[in-house]
Amino acid sequence: MPDTPTLHTLDGPGGLPLLQVDNRHASARLSLQGAQLLGYQPAGAPEALFVSPNAVFAPGQPIRGGVPVCWPWFGPDPEGRGRPAHGFARNRLWALRSATHTDDGATELRLGLTDDAATRALWPHAFDLELAVTVGPALRLALTTRNTGGDGFTLTQALHSYFAVGDIAAVQVQGLDGCRYIDKVAGASAPLPRQAGPVVFDGQVDRIYQGVPPGLQVVDAAAGRRIALRSEGSTTAVVWNPGAALAATMADLGAGAHRGYVCVETANAGDEVIAIAPGASHRMAVVIDTRAG
């Protein structure tokens, strides 16, 4: 890693513009389409994020992996009007607002997205959306929504983190014991099931956990690594892995690729719907630290 931090703009796959950050703490790569982090590798450690070997890199198309920004809704179009799943922020070109190298050697990027005619055709609200990314010994992501219009609005959202793991069959997600969850695989039930012990993976898992504490851990036994997550402005966590059968049907993933990742997402989703009054804002953030063990 260089003693002097650097920031470069690259022409990425499919002609998508990328930002490459290198400093003494870590390297990171980010797509301006979607303000989507595609890589974070701490010094002397393996890559922390997973990007599918079959990911599609094309203007306006979602990229499978990294940390997509799901906004202003999480999941399918909540109004059933055929709008993009997980909103439009991940498919739009964001602007780099600032890049700062701090005294401790970290690099802070701020990327922004504002409403225009195309976004208002999908979601008729005025907004300013900013993602702050700090690349240091740990990775920090902070997503701030500002309501710049005259009417209030509601939203759901997620930082859809794909973490690289040695083998999903040996992964545990710790910290969710006792939390109730919406099970997207088994379907609706009342009351909602409650997690008992760590989350493990022996098939497809797609759950929205509610009332979640701020601290979670991904225990990756096959790689001998723990990833600690600490969230702010969020009491929802989404845990997802498609399992073997579904992964094999996904063109941008492919057979067997599910074994190499787990999604543990910092979110406002399910019953946690965020209301933002005119002139107000909401900030959702997570610190991702691979030094936990």
Buried (B, 14 or more C-beta within 10 A) or exposed (E): BEEEBEBEEEEBEBEBBBBBBBBBBBBBBBBBBBBBBBBBBBEEEEBBBBBBEEBEBEEEBBBBBBBBBBBBBBBEBBEEEEBBEBBBBBBBBBEBEEBEBEEEBBBBBBBBBBBEEEBEEBBEBBBBBBBBBBBBBBBBBBBBBBBBBEEEBEBBBBBBBBBBBBEBEBBBBBBBEEBBBBBBEEEEEEEBEEBEEBBEBEEBBBBBBBBBBBEBBBBBBEBEBBBBBBBEBBBBBBBBBBBBEBBBEBEBBBEEBBBBBBBBBBBBBBBBBBEBEEEEBBBBBBBBBBEBE
